[in-house]
Amino acid sequence: MLKLALVGLGASGLFCLEELAGADVEVHVFDVGPRYDKRYACPIDQGKLTVCPPKACSYCAPGQSAGSWNDFKVILSASPVIGGRLYELVGEQELQKRLDKLRKLILHHAPVEIPVVKPDQDDLDWIKKRATLAGMTYHFQELLHCGSDNAPAINTSILTEIIEKGPNIVFHWDTKVLSVSRKGEQFSVVYDHYKKPGHEAEDSFDFAIMSVGRGGANWLTQQEFYKALETSPGQVDIGVRVETSCYFTEEVDKRFYEPKLYYITKRSGDVVRNFCSNPKGFVTPENHRDYVLVNGHSKMYEKSENNNFAVLVSKTFTRPFKHPQQYSQHIAKVTNMLAGGGPLVQKLGDLRSGRRTKSLTNNLIKPTLEAEPGDISLAYPHRILEGILEYLDALDKICPGVAGESTLLFAPEVKSYPDSIVVSKNMETNIPNLFVIGDSSSWTRGVGQAATSGMLAAEGVRRKLKEAGKQDKWTLPVVAQPAPLVPTMASDNDGLVTDVPLIRR
Ligand SMILES: Cc1cc2nc3c(=O)[nH]c(=O)nc-3n(C[C@H](O)[C@H](O)[C@H](O)COP(=O)(O)OP(=O)(O)OC[C@H]3O[C@@H](n4cnc5c(N)ncnc54)[C@H](O)[C@@H]3O)c2cc1C
């Protein structure tokens, strides 16, 4: 019987597994993180900590699968520019078909009714006129915002269903895959316990699906097979997290929740875009061990009086420069250095007048994240800051007040994407039976398309199995299934203990 290794169970891995449950292949799932029902909510959100622990906790770093646990906003529209590039790979119809399936699955497993945000014709006329007058381009999207508070229940419920219909699946939780290499026509996978190493094991597989996310992208480049893959340079996005009053953005929030507005800078022609809006949400740190970024999220129940969103300037480099990820990480580290090790915050008015922000006392906008007041211009390239300022001035024409003196800019907010791996429509690389899905392939940038890429890979594997005439049903002799997922208190994870009850259906 054929065997498949699925390395990483984040957004792409989970929906790949959903398609493979019950298939005629023995699937071994490896994830650094603990079982889903043992994952916990961010301790800062829960008021248990005020700053990130010195060591990256698994909420943002490997083990927590980021966006499908944090905010959990899902773009449901097949767009050529938003959420990834699968539109380019499979076309609008094929992408939309899978996004529709994803919508159904998430809504089915949601513990409460989650509204789909879909602008109507009046909204579209409203934004088109204003965006054009502001020199911006609006991109349509339908959106599902599950919220950080509903994420554990949804993910755990989906996984429970997969376990029920998938006797062919073996789980290796808390397990880090150390290496994947070619061994004849097979793949050798070496793995060990993540927190208590010293139990290294090796196994061979006929298929390997790599779904290690952005966090595992660098690890991917160090694997034996990587040099044999066809790739092209990845992109970086460098920007800030803007926090302003929810009253300035009220109208667009009500109509769109998150309107995707793109802007081309006057001098350098760079593309600047907004990303990850969180009306009435919270700014949050994103701890990567070597550096701390900022991010944002919002909840279904607890609300702030602010809105936060990222403004990002996109850059793709050409020869001879080959290290876009290190470039953006350097900017992040210099920003952290200026702030004494964490994120930095500056009032927009201070940035414009070239002075450091010294205090936020009496500022109109009260920050939802405690960060060191400082001067972002000491860390960021002029061209990037120019793009951010031009963007905010344009946005101010749609949301008056946004570019005011007291609007807060948190830094560093950078996104670096791995090199783009050349794949087939089923995410198979030029190495037969090796698939790379989700953000580590660089084809996706969000939960929606990451999940879609997982479905595409699973369909590819099923097709191969069918072609190979392996359709006879088989039963695994003894499969070590995890204990049933039952209501529990979230517990120990990377040394952090919380007593946050997980939400259950
Ligand atoms: C803080 C934050 C918030 C976000 N919010 C949103 C949002 O609201 N909406 C949205 O669309 N996108 C959001 N994103 C982006 C989104 O998380 C990603 O696009 C998406 O998760 C990509 O899915 P993936 O499967 O490629 O990777 P991931 O979901 O990151 O999953 C990768 C998995 O691989 C595992 N792994 C990595 N290396 C190894 C290894 N060597 N061995 C074993 N396991 C390994 C990790 O533990 C992880 O579980 C957010 C990102 C962050 C960081």
PDBQT file of the ligand as one rigid body, heavy atoms in Angstrom, charges set to zero:
ROOT
HETATM    1  C1  LIG A 601      -0.543  36.415  13.109  1.00  0.00    +0.000 C 
HETATM    2  C2  LIG A 601      -1.092  36.061  11.758  1.00  0.00    +0.000 A 
HETATM    3  C3  LIG A 601      -2.428  36.310  11.445  1.00  0.00    +0.000 A 
HETATM    4  C4  LIG A 601      -2.937  35.997  10.188  1.00  0.00    +0.000 A 
HETATM    5  N1  LIG A 601      -4.265  36.226   9.929  1.00  0.00    +0.000 NA
HETATM    6  C5  LIG A 601      -4.789  35.842   8.748  1.00  0.00    +0.000 A 
HETATM    7  C6  LIG A 601      -6.187  35.977   8.487  1.00  0.00    +0.000 A 
HETATM    8  O1  LIG A 601      -6.969  36.446   9.305  1.00  0.00    +0.000 OA
HETATM    9  N2  LIG A 601      -6.650  35.571   7.271  1.00  0.00    +0.000 N 
HETATM   10  C7  LIG A 601      -5.825  35.033   6.318  1.00  0.00    +0.000 A 
HETATM   11  O2  LIG A 601      -6.306  34.677   5.240  1.00  0.00    +0.000 OA
HETATM   12  N3  LIG A 601      -4.509  34.868   6.548  1.00  0.00    +0.000 NA
HETATM   13  C8  LIG A 601      -3.962  35.251   7.728  1.00  0.00    +0.000 A 
HETATM   14  N4  LIG A 601      -2.631  35.069   7.958  1.00  0.00    +0.000 N 
HETATM   15  C9  LIG A 601      -1.845  34.356   6.943  1.00  0.00    +0.000 C 
HETATM   16  C10 LIG A 601      -2.158  32.841   7.056  1.00  0.00    +0.000 C 
HETATM   17  O3  LIG A 601      -1.849  32.416   8.355  1.00  0.00    +0.000 OA
HETATM   18  C11 LIG A 601      -1.371  32.020   6.071  1.00  0.00    +0.000 C 
HETATM   19  O4  LIG A 601      -1.555  32.520   4.771  1.00  0.00    +0.000 OA
HETATM   20  C12 LIG A 601      -1.852  30.546   6.105  1.00  0.00    +0.000 C 
HETATM   21  O5  LIG A 601      -1.868  30.059   7.421  1.00  0.00    +0.000 OA
HETATM   22  C13 LIG A 601      -0.945  29.693   5.242  1.00  0.00    +0.000 C 
HETATM   23  O6  LIG A 601      -1.268  28.355   5.428  1.00  0.00    +0.000 OA
HETATM   24  P1  LIG A 601      -0.118  27.256   5.349  1.00  0.00    +0.000 P 
HETATM   25  O7  LIG A 601      -0.761  25.935   5.491  1.00  0.00    +0.000 OA
HETATM   26  O8  LIG A 601       0.730  27.497   4.165  1.00  0.00    +0.000 OA
HETATM   27  O9  LIG A 601       0.841  27.539   6.604  1.00  0.00    +0.000 OA
HETATM   28  P2  LIG A 601       0.512  27.530   8.154  1.00  0.00    +0.000 P 
HETATM   29  O10 LIG A 601      -0.935  27.724   8.382  1.00  0.00    +0.000 OA
HETATM   30  O11 LIG A 601       1.480  28.466   8.754  1.00  0.00    +0.000 OA
HETATM   31  O12 LIG A 601       0.864  26.045   8.609  1.00  0.00    +0.000 OA
HETATM   32  C14 LIG A 601       2.166  25.521   8.559  1.00  0.00    +0.000 C 
HETATM   33  C15 LIG A 601       2.227  24.360   9.530  1.00  0.00    +0.000 C 
HETATM   34  O13 LIG A 601       3.431  23.648   9.312  1.00  0.00    +0.000 OA
HETATM   35  C16 LIG A 601       3.983  23.282  10.568  1.00  0.00    +0.000 C 
HETATM   36  N5  LIG A 601       5.428  23.093  10.350  1.00  0.00    +0.000 N 
HETATM   37  C17 LIG A 601       6.310  23.986   9.840  1.00  0.00    +0.000 A 
HETATM   38  N6  LIG A 601       7.528  23.434   9.722  1.00  0.00    +0.000 NA
HETATM   39  C18 LIG A 601       7.411  22.152  10.164  1.00  0.00    +0.000 A 
HETATM   40  C19 LIG A 601       8.328  21.054  10.292  1.00  0.00    +0.000 A 
HETATM   41  N7  LIG A 601       9.612  21.141   9.934  1.00  0.00    +0.000 N 
HETATM   42  N8  LIG A 601       7.867  19.889  10.808  1.00  0.00    +0.000 NA
HETATM   43  C20 LIG A 601       6.563  19.764  11.180  1.00  0.00    +0.000 A 
HETATM   44  N9  LIG A 601       5.655  20.765  11.070  1.00  0.00    +0.000 NA
HETATM   45  C21 LIG A 601       6.073  21.933  10.559  1.00  0.00    +0.000 A 
HETATM   46  C22 LIG A 601       3.622  24.437  11.502  1.00  0.00    +0.000 C 
HETATM   47  O14 LIG A 601       3.596  24.018  12.847  1.00  0.00    +0.000 OA
HETATM   48  C23 LIG A 601       2.222  24.807  10.998  1.00  0.00    +0.000 C 
HETATM   49  O15 LIG A 601       1.203  24.124  11.693  1.00  0.00    +0.000 OA
HETATM   50  C24 LIG A 601      -2.092  35.409   9.205  1.00  0.00    +0.000 A 
HETATM   51  C25 LIG A 601      -0.750  35.162   9.510  1.00  0.00    +0.000 A 
HETATM   52  C26 LIG A 601      -0.251  35.480  10.770  1.00  0.00    +0.000 A 
HETATM   53  C27 LIG A 601       1.203  35.206  11.068  1.00  0.00    +0.000 C 
ENDROOT
TORSDOF 0
